[in-house]
Amino acid sequence: MANHKIRNEEDDPITVIIAAAGAGRRMRSYGPKPLLTIKGKTILSRQLEEIQTKFPKANIILVCGFEADKVMDRVRGNIITLENENYQDTNITRSVSIALRAISTDRVLVICGDLVFSKGALNYLDYDMSSILANKDERQSSEVGCIINQDGNIENMMYDLDLKWSQVIYLQGGVLKVFKKLVFDRSNKKLFLFEIINKLIDSGCKIKCIENDSVQVVDVDVSKDIIIAEDIV
């Protein structure tokens, strides 16, 4: 396992944004996806356990939208809860921008709110530079993939590629500054996160891709994904 050294969290705490505003139209009848139960625990509670194990001092921001009150009522402690009231007319970019407006940070980890990942998955990111996680998983064939250059950095992101992005990204320094400008731009409010990442790359930013097939991540979009998720937890 790549267990990268993390900076002193007391002096340089990381901010973790869980973007959980989407309605998930294909699973709307199940209620908010973060509250779906996988082997006795909600997706949200599993995410929080992983985050708080890896980063005990993290500033955690949960951005809700669809049935926001139900999701917010399920969290305790010092977690900041915000609402994207325009979640139906915007995308994850808007939710992330709301979180970044709420707190000043030089280090941010963005996690989509409908992800179930294998235990310890967050250990594989490189926290010395902006980075993403990716793997090859035929079960997630409909998800966004990555093209990687010879230096191990992302060259482009699109659908129909074998190497799949885990929908988790760590950002810091100059890359984070450019990222903030892009998500704060209201004209980008309907963009998916991978489209923002492509804009980062087009701006000359470098984002390392950590490829490891032992890291399993499931984006719960349809009911069959629940079964897949149960296999990895």
CYANA upper distance limits for C-alpha pairs under 8 A (distance plus 0.5 A):
  1 MET  CA    123 ASN  CA      8.06
  1 MET  CA    124 TYR  CA      7.30
  2 ALA  CA    123 ASN  CA      7.13
  2 ALA  CA    124 TYR  CA      5.71
  2 ALA  CA    125 LEU  CA      8.30
  3 ASN  CA    123 ASN  CA      5.97
  3 ASN  CA    124 TYR  CA      6.78
  4 HIS  CA    123 ASN  CA      7.63
  4 HIS  CA    124 TYR  CA      7.92
  4 HIS  CA    125 LEU  CA      8.02
  4 HIS  CA    126 ASP  CA      6.59
  4 HIS  CA    127 TYR  CA      7.18
  4 HIS  CA    128 ASP  CA      8.44
  5 LYS  CA    127 TYR  CA      7.97
  6 ILE  CA    127 TYR  CA      6.93
  6 ILE  CA    128 ASP  CA      8.27
  7 ARG  CA     12 ASP  CA      7.15
  8 ASN  CA     12 ASP  CA      6.43
  8 ASN  CA     13 PRO  CA      7.87
  9 GLU  CA     13 PRO  CA      4.75
  9 GLU  CA     14 ILE  CA      7.46
  9 GLU  CA     55 PHE  CA      8.25
  9 GLU  CA     57 LYS  CA      6.63
  9 GLU  CA     58 ALA  CA      7.96
 10 GLU  CA     57 LYS  CA      7.55
 13 PRO  CA     57 LYS  CA      6.85
 13 PRO  CA     58 ALA  CA      6.11
 13 PRO  CA     59 ASN  CA      7.51
 13 PRO  CA    107 ARG  CA      8.09
 14 ILE  CA     55 PHE  CA      8.09
 14 ILE  CA     57 LYS  CA      8.23
 14 ILE  CA     58 ALA  CA      5.65
 14 ILE  CA     59 ASN  CA      6.81
 14 ILE  CA    105 THR  CA      7.85
 14 ILE  CA    106 ASP  CA      8.18
 14 ILE  CA    107 ARG  CA      5.70
 14 ILE  CA    108 VAL  CA      6.28
 14 ILE  CA    109 LEU  CA      7.82
 15 THR  CA     58 ALA  CA      6.15
 15 THR  CA     59 ASN  CA      5.10
 15 THR  CA     60 ILE  CA      6.35
 15 THR  CA     61 ILE  CA      7.95
 15 THR  CA    105 THR  CA      7.07
 15 THR  CA    107 ARG  CA      6.68
 15 THR  CA    108 VAL  CA      5.23
 15 THR  CA    109 LEU  CA      6.75
 16 VAL  CA     51 ILE  CA      8.40
 16 VAL  CA     58 ALA  CA      7.19
 16 VAL  CA     59 ASN  CA      6.60
 16 VAL  CA     60 ILE  CA      5.29
 16 VAL  CA     61 ILE  CA      6.66
 16 VAL  CA    108 VAL  CA      6.17
 16 VAL  CA    109 LEU  CA      5.17
 16 VAL  CA    110 VAL  CA      6.40
 16 VAL  CA    111 ILE  CA      7.97
 17 ILE  CA     60 ILE  CA      6.53
 17 ILE  CA     61 ILE  CA      5.36
 17 ILE  CA     62 LEU  CA      6.54
 17 ILE  CA     63 VAL  CA      7.97
 17 ILE  CA     96 VAL  CA      7.53
 17 ILE  CA     99 ALA  CA      7.35
 17 ILE  CA    108 VAL  CA      7.75
 17 ILE  CA    109 LEU  CA      6.67
 17 ILE  CA    110 VAL  CA      5.33
 17 ILE  CA    111 ILE  CA      6.63
 18 ILE  CA     60 ILE  CA      8.09
 18 ILE  CA     61 ILE  CA      6.69
 18 ILE  CA     62 LEU  CA      5.36
 18 ILE  CA     63 VAL  CA      6.75
 18 ILE  CA    110 VAL  CA      6.67
 18 ILE  CA    111 ILE  CA      5.46
 18 ILE  CA    112 CYS  CA      6.25
 18 ILE  CA    113 GLY  CA      5.96
 19 ALA  CA     62 LEU  CA      6.81
 19 ALA  CA     63 VAL  CA      5.68
 19 ALA  CA     64 CYS  CA      7.46
 19 ALA  CA     92 ILE  CA      7.00
 19 ALA  CA     95 SER  CA      6.65
 19 ALA  CA     96 VAL  CA      6.98
 19 ALA  CA    110 VAL  CA      7.86
 19 ALA  CA    111 ILE  CA      6.81
 19 ALA  CA    112 CYS  CA      5.51
 19 ALA  CA    113 GLY  CA      5.63
 20 ALA  CA     34 PRO  CA      7.34
 20 ALA  CA     62 LEU  CA      7.43
 20 ALA  CA     63 VAL  CA      6.09
 20 ALA  CA     64 CYS  CA      5.51
 20 ALA  CA     65 GLY  CA      7.43
 20 ALA  CA    112 CYS  CA      6.90
 20 ALA  CA    113 GLY  CA      4.70
 20 ALA  CA    114 ASP  CA      7.41
 21 ALA  CA     63 VAL  CA      6.53
 21 ALA  CA     64 CYS  CA      4.57
 21 ALA  CA     65 GLY  CA      4.25
 21 ALA  CA     66 PHE  CA      6.14
 21 ALA  CA     68 ALA  CA      7.99
 21 ALA  CA     83 GLU  CA      8.07
 21 ALA  CA     84 ASN  CA      7.00
 21 ALA  CA     87 TYR  CA      6.53
 21 ALA  CA     92 ILE  CA      7.97
 21 ALA  CA     95 SER  CA      7.50
 21 ALA  CA    113 GLY  CA      8.29
 22 GLY  CA     64 CYS  CA      8.20
 22 GLY  CA     65 GLY  CA      6.71
 22 GLY  CA     66 PHE  CA      6.47
 22 GLY  CA     87 TYR  CA      6.83
 22 GLY  CA     88 GLN  CA      7.95
 22 GLY  CA     91 ASN  CA      8.05
 22 GLY  CA     92 ILE  CA      8.15
 23 ALA  CA     28 ARG  CA      6.71
 23 ALA  CA     32 PRO  CA      7.19
 23 ALA  CA     33 LYS  CA      8.22
 23 ALA  CA     65 GLY  CA      7.93
 23 ALA  CA     66 PHE  CA      5.55
 23 ALA  CA     87 TYR  CA      8.46
 23 ALA  CA     88 GLN  CA      8.08
 24 GLY  CA     28 ARG  CA      6.06
 24 GLY  CA     32 PRO  CA      8.13
 24 GLY  CA     33 LYS  CA      7.42
 24 GLY  CA    221 ASP  CA      7.33
 26 ARG  CA    221 ASP  CA      7.35
 26 ARG  CA    222 VAL  CA      6.68
 27 MET  CA     31 GLY  CA      7.89
 27 MET  CA     33 LYS  CA      8.06
 27 MET  CA    221 ASP  CA      7.43
 27 MET  CA    222 VAL  CA      6.58
 27 MET  CA    223 SER  CA      7.59
 28 ARG  CA     32 PRO  CA      7.52
 28 ARG  CA     33 LYS  CA      8.42
 30 TYR  CA     36 LEU  CA      7.79
 31 GLY  CA     35 LEU  CA      7.87
 31 GLY  CA     36 LEU  CA      8.10
 31 GLY  CA     67 GLU  CA      8.14
 32 PRO  CA     36 LEU  CA      7.55
 32 PRO  CA     66 PHE  CA      6.97
 32 PRO  CA     67 GLU  CA      6.95
 32 PRO  CA     70 LYS  CA      8.43
 32 PRO  CA     71 VAL  CA      7.69
 33 LYS  CA     43 ILE  CA      8.00
 33 LYS  CA    113 GLY  CA      8.14
 33 LYS  CA    114 ASP  CA      6.34
 33 LYS  CA    220 VAL  CA      8.11
 34 PRO  CA     42 THR  CA      7.04
 34 PRO  CA     43 ILE  CA      5.50
 34 PRO  CA     44 LEU  CA      5.35
 34 PRO  CA     71 VAL  CA      7.82
 34 PRO  CA    113 GLY  CA      6.38
 34 PRO  CA    114 ASP  CA      6.07
 35 LEU  CA     42 THR  CA      5.48
 35 LEU  CA     43 ILE  CA      6.44
 35 LEU  CA     44 LEU  CA      6.72
 35 LEU  CA     71 VAL  CA      7.42
 36 LEU  CA     42 THR  CA      5.72
 36 LEU  CA     43 ILE  CA      6.42
 37 THR  CA     41 LYS  CA      5.62
 37 THR  CA     42 THR  CA      4.66
 37 THR  CA     43 ILE  CA      6.81
 38 ILE  CA     42 THR  CA      6.38
 38 ILE  CA     43 ILE  CA      7.11
 38 ILE  CA    226 ILE  CA      7.46
 38 ILE  CA    229 ALA  CA      7.58
 38 ILE  CA    230 GLU  CA      6.52
 39 LYS  CA    230 GLU  CA      6.95
 41 LYS  CA     45 SER  CA      6.86
 41 LYS  CA     46 ARG  CA      7.06
 42 THR  CA     46 ARG  CA      6.82
 43 ILE  CA     47 GLN  CA      6.77
 43 ILE  CA    113 GLY  CA      8.34
 43 ILE  CA    114 ASP  CA      7.28
 43 ILE  CA    115 LEU  CA      7.49
 43 ILE  CA    116 VAL  CA      6.69
 44 LEU  CA     48 LEU  CA      6.70
 44 LEU  CA    113 GLY  CA      7.47
 44 LEU  CA    114 ASP  CA      8.34
 45 SER  CA     49 GLU  CA      6.66
 46 ARG  CA     50 GLU  CA      6.89
 46 ARG  CA    116 VAL  CA      7.95
 47 GLN  CA     51 ILE  CA      6.68
 47 GLN  CA    115 LEU  CA      8.32
 47 GLN  CA    116 VAL  CA      7.72
 47 GLN  CA    117 PHE  CA      8.42
 48 LEU  CA     52 GLN  CA      6.41
 49 GLU  CA     53 THR  CA      6.48
 50 GLU  CA     54 LYS  CA      6.76
 50 GLU  CA    119 LYS  CA      7.61
 50 GLU  CA    120 GLY  CA      7.36
 50 GLU  CA    122 LEU  CA      7.88
 51 ILE  CA     55 PHE  CA      6.23
 51 ILE  CA     56 PRO  CA      8.06
 51 ILE  CA     58 ALA  CA      8.46
 51 ILE  CA    122 LEU  CA      8.14
 52 GLN  CA     56 PRO  CA      5.17
 52 GLN  CA     57 LYS  CA      8.06
 52 GLN  CA     58 ALA  CA      7.71
 54 LYS  CA    122 LEU  CA      7.68
 54 LYS  CA    123 ASN  CA      7.78
 59 ASN  CA     79 ILE  CA      7.65
 59 ASN  CA     80 ILE  CA      8.39
 60 ILE  CA     78 ASN  CA      8.26
 60 ILE  CA     79 ILE  CA      5.72
 60 ILE  CA     80 ILE  CA      6.70
 61 ILE  CA     79 ILE  CA      6.45
 61 ILE  CA     80 ILE  CA      5.17
 61 ILE  CA     81 THR  CA      6.40
 61 ILE  CA     82 LEU  CA      7.85
 61 ILE  CA     99 ALA  CA      6.97
 62 LEU  CA     79 ILE  CA      7.59
 62 LEU  CA     80 ILE  CA      6.60
 62 LEU  CA     81 THR  CA      5.35
 62 LEU  CA     82 LEU  CA      6.71
 62 LEU  CA     99 ALA  CA      8.39
 63 VAL  CA     81 THR  CA      6.46
 63 VAL  CA     82 LEU  CA      5.29
 63 VAL  CA     83 GLU  CA      5.97
 63 VAL  CA     84 ASN  CA      7.12
 63 VAL  CA     95 SER  CA      6.62
 63 VAL  CA     96 VAL  CA      8.15
 63 VAL  CA     98 ILE  CA      8.35
 63 VAL  CA     99 ALA  CA      7.40
 64 CYS  CA     68 ALA  CA      5.54
 64 CYS  CA     71 VAL  CA      7.50
 64 CYS  CA     72 MET  CA      7.89
 64 CYS  CA     81 THR  CA      7.84
 64 CYS  CA     82 LEU  CA      6.71
 64 CYS  CA     83 GLU  CA      5.35
 64 CYS  CA     84 ASN  CA      6.55
 64 CYS  CA     95 SER  CA      8.46
 65 GLY  CA     83 GLU  CA      6.10
 65 GLY  CA     84 ASN  CA      5.60
 65 GLY  CA     85 GLU  CA      6.37
 65 GLY  CA     86 ASN  CA      8.06
 65 GLY  CA     87 TYR  CA      5.99
 66 PHE  CA     87 TYR  CA      7.65
 67 GLU  CA     71 VAL  CA      7.39
 68 ALA  CA     72 MET  CA      6.58
 68 ALA  CA     83 GLU  CA      7.25
 69 ASP  CA     73 ASP  CA      6.45
 70 LYS  CA     74 ARG  CA      7.27
 71 VAL  CA     75 VAL  CA      7.85
 72 MET  CA     81 THR  CA      6.89
 75 VAL  CA     79 ILE  CA      7.72
 82 LEU  CA     98 ILE  CA      8.24
 82 LEU  CA     99 ALA  CA      7.79
 84 ASN  CA     94 ARG  CA      8.10
 84 ASN  CA     95 SER  CA      6.41
 84 ASN  CA     98 ILE  CA      7.90
 86 ASN  CA     90 THR  CA      6.64
 87 TYR  CA     91 ASN  CA      7.00
 87 TYR  CA     95 SER  CA      8.28
 89 ASP  CA    190 LYS  CA      7.85
 90 THR  CA     94 ARG  CA      6.69
 90 THR  CA    189 LYS  CA      6.01
 90 THR  CA    190 LYS  CA      5.15
 90 THR  CA    191 LEU  CA      8.37
 91 ASN  CA     95 SER  CA      7.46
 91 ASN  CA    189 LYS  CA      6.57
 91 ASN  CA    190 LYS  CA      5.14
 91 ASN  CA    191 LEU  CA      6.48
 91 ASN  CA    192 PHE  CA      6.76
 92 ILE  CA     96 VAL  CA      6.70
 92 ILE  CA    189 LYS  CA      8.26
 92 ILE  CA    190 LYS  CA      8.03
 92 ILE  CA    191 LEU  CA      7.76
 92 ILE  CA    192 PHE  CA      6.58
 92 ILE  CA    193 LEU  CA      6.90
 93 THR  CA     97 SER  CA      6.72
 93 THR  CA    183 VAL  CA      6.18
 93 THR  CA    188 ASN  CA      7.61
 93 THR  CA    189 LYS  CA      6.01
 93 THR  CA    190 LYS  CA      7.26
 93 THR  CA    191 LEU  CA      6.54
 93 THR  CA    192 PHE  CA      6.79
 93 THR  CA    193 LEU  CA      6.46
 93 THR  CA    196 ILE  CA      8.24
 94 ARG  CA     98 ILE  CA      6.80
 94 ARG  CA    183 VAL  CA      7.16
 94 ARG  CA    184 PHE  CA      8.28
 94 ARG  CA    186 ARG  CA      8.37
 94 ARG  CA    188 ASN  CA      8.39
 94 ARG  CA    189 LYS  CA      5.40
 94 ARG  CA    190 LYS  CA      7.74
 95 SER  CA     99 ALA  CA      7.04
 96 VAL  CA    100 LEU  CA      6.75
 96 VAL  CA    110 VAL  CA      8.37
 96 VAL  CA    183 VAL  CA      7.67
 97 SER  CA    101 ARG  CA      6.65
 97 SER  CA    180 LYS  CA      7.73
 97 SER  CA    183 VAL  CA      5.83
 97 SER  CA    184 PHE  CA      6.13
 98 ILE  CA    102 ALA  CA      7.04
 99 ALA  CA    103 ILE  CA      7.44
100 LEU  CA    104 SER  CA      7.54
100 LEU  CA    105 THR  CA      8.29
100 LEU  CA    180 LYS  CA      7.95
106 ASP  CA    172 GLN  CA      6.23
106 ASP  CA    173 GLY  CA      6.75
106 ASP  CA    176 LEU  CA      7.79
107 ARG  CA    170 TYR  CA      8.01
107 ARG  CA    171 LEU  CA      6.43
107 ARG  CA    172 GLN  CA      5.14
107 ARG  CA    173 GLY  CA      7.79
107 ARG  CA    176 LEU  CA      8.00
108 VAL  CA    170 TYR  CA      6.32
108 VAL  CA    171 LEU  CA      5.86
108 VAL  CA    172 GLN  CA      7.02
108 VAL  CA    176 LEU  CA      8.31
109 LEU  CA    168 VAL  CA      7.75
109 LEU  CA    169 ILE  CA      6.26
109 LEU  CA    170 TYR  CA      4.88
109 LEU  CA    171 LEU  CA      6.89
110 VAL  CA    168 VAL  CA      6.25
110 VAL  CA    169 ILE  CA      5.88
110 VAL  CA    170 TYR  CA      6.93
111 ILE  CA    115 LEU  CA      8.19
111 ILE  CA    167 GLN  CA      6.96
111 ILE  CA    168 VAL  CA      5.32
111 ILE  CA    169 ILE  CA      7.40
112 CYS  CA    167 GLN  CA      6.72
112 CYS  CA    168 VAL  CA      7.35
114 ASP  CA    219 ASP  CA      6.33
114 ASP  CA    220 VAL  CA      6.12
114 ASP  CA    221 ASP  CA      8.24
115 LEU  CA    167 GLN  CA      8.45
115 LEU  CA    217 VAL  CA      7.16
115 LEU  CA    218 VAL  CA      6.11
115 LEU  CA    219 ASP  CA      5.20
115 LEU  CA    220 VAL  CA      6.75
116 VAL  CA    217 VAL  CA      6.21
116 VAL  CA    218 VAL  CA      5.68
116 VAL  CA    219 ASP  CA      7.10
116 VAL  CA    220 VAL  CA      7.95
116 VAL  CA    229 ALA  CA      6.70
116 VAL  CA    233 VAL  CA      8.34
117 PHE  CA    121 ALA  CA      6.89
117 PHE  CA    215 VAL  CA      8.01
117 PHE  CA    216 GLN  CA      6.13
117 PHE  CA    217 VAL  CA      4.72
117 PHE  CA    218 VAL  CA      6.75
117 PHE  CA    229 ALA  CA      8.30
117 PHE  CA    232 ILE  CA      7.66
117 PHE  CA    233 VAL  CA      7.68
118 SER  CA    215 VAL  CA      6.85
118 SER  CA    216 GLN  CA      5.81
118 SER  CA    217 VAL  CA      6.93
118 SER  CA    232 ILE  CA      6.04
118 SER  CA    233 VAL  CA      6.03
119 LYS  CA    233 VAL  CA      7.29
120 GLY  CA    124 TYR  CA      8.30
121 ALA  CA    215 VAL  CA      6.14
121 ALA  CA    216 GLN  CA      7.94
124 TYR  CA    133 LEU  CA      7.96
124 TYR  CA    210 ILE  CA      7.72
124 TYR  CA    215 VAL  CA      8.48
125 LEU  CA    131 SER  CA      6.96
125 LEU  CA    132 ILE  CA      7.07
125 LEU  CA    133 LEU  CA      6.88
125 LEU  CA    170 TYR  CA      8.05
125 LEU  CA    210 ILE  CA      6.98
126 ASP  CA    130 SER  CA      7.85
126 ASP  CA    131 SER  CA      6.62
126 ASP  CA    210 ILE  CA      8.01
127 TYR  CA    131 SER  CA      7.98
127 TYR  CA    170 TYR  CA      7.68
129 MET  CA    170 TYR  CA      8.38
129 MET  CA    171 LEU  CA      7.70
129 MET  CA    172 GLN  CA      7.16
129 MET  CA    207 ILE  CA      8.02
129 MET  CA    208 LYS  CA      7.84
130 SER  CA    169 ILE  CA      8.07
130 SER  CA    170 TYR  CA      5.78
130 SER  CA    171 LEU  CA      4.91
130 SER  CA    172 GLN  CA      6.22
130 SER  CA    175 VAL  CA      7.57
130 SER  CA    206 LYS  CA      7.86
130 SER  CA    207 ILE  CA      5.65
130 SER  CA    208 LYS  CA      6.77
131 SER  CA    169 ILE  CA      6.47
131 SER  CA    170 TYR  CA      5.78
131 SER  CA    171 LEU  CA      7.24
131 SER  CA    207 ILE  CA      5.52
131 SER  CA    208 LYS  CA      4.93
131 SER  CA    209 CYS  CA      6.18
131 SER  CA    210 ILE  CA      7.45
132 ILE  CA    165 TRP  CA      7.85
132 ILE  CA    166 SER  CA      7.99
132 ILE  CA    167 GLN  CA      8.34
132 ILE  CA    168 VAL  CA      6.56
132 ILE  CA    169 ILE  CA      5.11
132 ILE  CA    170 TYR  CA      6.82
132 ILE  CA    207 ILE  CA      7.66
132 ILE  CA    208 LYS  CA      6.86
132 ILE  CA    209 CYS  CA      5.59
132 ILE  CA    210 ILE  CA      6.48
133 LEU  CA    165 TRP  CA      6.68
133 LEU  CA    166 SER  CA      6.01
133 LEU  CA    167 GLN  CA      8.15
133 LEU  CA    168 VAL  CA      6.95
133 LEU  CA    169 ILE  CA      7.63
133 LEU  CA    209 CYS  CA      6.49
133 LEU  CA    210 ILE  CA      5.38
133 LEU  CA    211 GLU  CA      6.58
133 LEU  CA    212 ASN  CA      8.05
134 ALA  CA    146 CYS  CA      8.28
134 ALA  CA    163 LEU  CA      6.89
134 ALA  CA    164 LYS  CA      5.81
134 ALA  CA    165 TRP  CA      4.94
134 ALA  CA    166 SER  CA      5.81
134 ALA  CA    209 CYS  CA      7.21
134 ALA  CA    210 ILE  CA      6.57
134 ALA  CA    211 GLU  CA      5.35
134 ALA  CA    212 ASN  CA      7.03
134 ALA  CA    213 ASP  CA      8.17
135 ASN  CA    163 LEU  CA      5.96
135 ASN  CA    164 LYS  CA      5.86
135 ASN  CA    165 TRP  CA      7.30
135 ASN  CA    166 SER  CA      7.85
135 ASN  CA    211 GLU  CA      5.93
135 ASN  CA    212 ASN  CA      5.95
135 ASN  CA    213 ASP  CA      5.25
135 ASN  CA    214 SER  CA      8.39
135 ASN  CA    215 VAL  CA      7.51
135 ASN  CA    216 GLN  CA      8.09
136 LYS  CA    162 ASP  CA      6.40
136 LYS  CA    163 LEU  CA      5.32
136 LYS  CA    164 LYS  CA      6.28
136 LYS  CA    213 ASP  CA      6.54
137 ASP  CA    141 SER  CA      7.49
137 ASP  CA    162 ASP  CA      8.14
137 ASP  CA    163 LEU  CA      8.15
137 ASP  CA    164 LYS  CA      7.55
137 ASP  CA    213 ASP  CA      8.16
138 GLU  CA    162 ASP  CA      8.25
139 ARG  CA    228 ILE  CA      8.37
140 GLN  CA    164 LYS  CA      8.17
140 GLN  CA    218 VAL  CA      7.66
140 GLN  CA    219 ASP  CA      8.28
141 SER  CA    160 ASP  CA      7.89
141 SER  CA    162 ASP  CA      8.09
141 SER  CA    164 LYS  CA      8.45
142 SER  CA    159 TYR  CA      7.64
142 SER  CA    160 ASP  CA      7.69
143 GLU  CA    159 TYR  CA      6.92
143 GLU  CA    160 ASP  CA      8.31
143 GLU  CA    164 LYS  CA      7.01
143 GLU  CA    165 TRP  CA      8.01
144 VAL  CA    157 MET  CA      7.19
144 VAL  CA    158 MET  CA      5.88
144 VAL  CA    159 TYR  CA      5.06
144 VAL  CA    160 ASP  CA      7.66
144 VAL  CA    161 LEU  CA      7.77
144 VAL  CA    164 LYS  CA      6.34
144 VAL  CA    165 TRP  CA      6.49
144 VAL  CA    194 PHE  CA      8.14
145 GLY  CA    157 MET  CA      6.12
145 GLY  CA    158 MET  CA      5.89
145 GLY  CA    159 TYR  CA      5.97
145 GLY  CA    160 ASP  CA      7.14
145 GLY  CA    161 LEU  CA      5.30
145 GLY  CA    162 ASP  CA      6.94
145 GLY  CA    163 LEU  CA      5.71
145 GLY  CA    164 LYS  CA      4.58
145 GLY  CA    165 TRP  CA      5.87
146 CYS  CA    154 ILE  CA      7.13
146 CYS  CA    155 GLU  CA      7.96
146 CYS  CA    156 ASN  CA      6.46
146 CYS  CA    157 MET  CA      5.07
146 CYS  CA    158 MET  CA      7.02
146 CYS  CA    161 LEU  CA      7.10
146 CYS  CA    162 ASP  CA      8.44
146 CYS  CA    163 LEU  CA      6.15
146 CYS  CA    164 LYS  CA      6.61
146 CYS  CA    165 TRP  CA      6.82
147 ILE  CA    154 ILE  CA      6.48
147 ILE  CA    155 GLU  CA      5.85
147 ILE  CA    156 ASN  CA      5.67
147 ILE  CA    157 MET  CA      6.70
147 ILE  CA    161 LEU  CA      8.26
147 ILE  CA    163 LEU  CA      8.07
148 ILE  CA    152 GLY  CA      6.27
148 ILE  CA    153 ASN  CA      6.00
148 ILE  CA    154 ILE  CA      5.12
148 ILE  CA    155 GLU  CA      5.72
148 ILE  CA    156 ASN  CA      7.74
148 ILE  CA    209 CYS  CA      7.72
149 ASN  CA    153 ASN  CA      6.11
149 ASN  CA    154 ILE  CA      6.85
149 ASN  CA    155 GLU  CA      6.29
152 GLY  CA    208 LYS  CA      6.36
152 GLY  CA    209 CYS  CA      6.38
152 GLY  CA    210 ILE  CA      8.39
153 ASN  CA    206 LYS  CA      6.73
153 ASN  CA    207 ILE  CA      5.83
153 ASN  CA    208 LYS  CA      4.73
153 ASN  CA    209 CYS  CA      5.94
154 ILE  CA    201 ILE  CA      8.01
154 ILE  CA    206 LYS  CA      7.71
154 ILE  CA    207 ILE  CA      6.31
154 ILE  CA    208 LYS  CA      6.73
154 ILE  CA    209 CYS  CA      6.58
155 GLU  CA    201 ILE  CA      7.43
156 ASN  CA    198 ASN  CA      6.52
156 ASN  CA    201 ILE  CA      7.97
157 MET  CA    194 PHE  CA      6.90
157 MET  CA    195 GLU  CA      8.15
157 MET  CA    197 ILE  CA      8.28
157 MET  CA    198 ASN  CA      6.91
158 MET  CA    194 PHE  CA      8.27
166 SER  CA    217 VAL  CA      6.44
166 SER  CA    218 VAL  CA      8.35
171 LEU  CA    175 VAL  CA      6.91
171 LEU  CA    176 LEU  CA      5.72
172 GLN  CA    176 LEU  CA      5.32
172 GLN  CA    177 LYS  CA      8.32
173 GLY  CA    177 LYS  CA      7.05
174 GLY  CA    178 VAL  CA      6.92
175 VAL  CA    179 PHE  CA      6.60
175 VAL  CA    200 LEU  CA      7.95
175 VAL  CA    205 CYS  CA      6.36
175 VAL  CA    206 LYS  CA      7.96
176 LEU  CA    180 LYS  CA      6.58
177 LYS  CA    181 LYS  CA      7.01
178 VAL  CA    182 LEU  CA      6.88
178 VAL  CA    200 LEU  CA      7.44
179 PHE  CA    183 VAL  CA      6.78
179 PHE  CA    196 ILE  CA      8.05
179 PHE  CA    197 ILE  CA      8.49
179 PHE  CA    200 LEU  CA      7.17
180 LYS  CA    184 PHE  CA      6.39
181 LYS  CA    185 ASP  CA      6.76
182 LEU  CA    188 ASN  CA      7.48
182 LEU  CA    196 ILE  CA      7.48
183 VAL  CA    188 ASN  CA      6.93
183 VAL  CA    189 LYS  CA      7.52
183 VAL  CA    196 ILE  CA      8.08
184 PHE  CA    188 ASN  CA      8.39
185 ASP  CA    189 LYS  CA      7.72
191 LEU  CA    195 GLU  CA      6.60
191 LEU  CA    196 ILE  CA      7.39
192 PHE  CA    196 ILE  CA      7.26
193 LEU  CA    197 ILE  CA      6.85
194 PHE  CA    198 ASN  CA      6.74
195 GLU  CA    199 LYS  CA      6.90
196 ILE  CA    200 LEU  CA      6.78
197 ILE  CA    201 ILE  CA      6.82
198 ASN  CA    202 ASP  CA      6.67
199 LYS  CA    203 SER  CA      6.69
200 LEU  CA    204 GLY  CA      7.19
200 LEU  CA    205 CYS  CA      5.99
200 LEU  CA    206 LYS  CA      8.50
201 ILE  CA    205 CYS  CA      5.46
201 ILE  CA    206 LYS  CA      6.94
201 ILE  CA    207 ILE  CA      8.19
216 GLN  CA    232 ILE  CA      7.27
217 VAL  CA    229 ALA  CA      8.45
218 VAL  CA    225 ASP  CA      7.41
218 VAL  CA    228 ILE  CA      7.64
218 VAL  CA    229 ALA  CA      6.41
219 ASP  CA    225 ASP  CA      7.64
220 VAL  CA    225 ASP  CA      5.58
220 VAL  CA    226 ILE  CA      6.87
220 VAL  CA    229 ALA  CA      8.22
221 ASP  CA    225 ASP  CA      7.01
222 VAL  CA    226 ILE  CA      8.01
223 SER  CA    227 ILE  CA      7.97
224 LYS  CA    228 ILE  CA      7.20
225 ASP  CA    229 ALA  CA      6.53
226 ILE  CA    230 GLU  CA      6.73
227 ILE  CA    231 ASP  CA      7.22
228 ILE  CA    232 ILE  CA      7.54
229 ALA  CA    233 VAL  CA      7.13
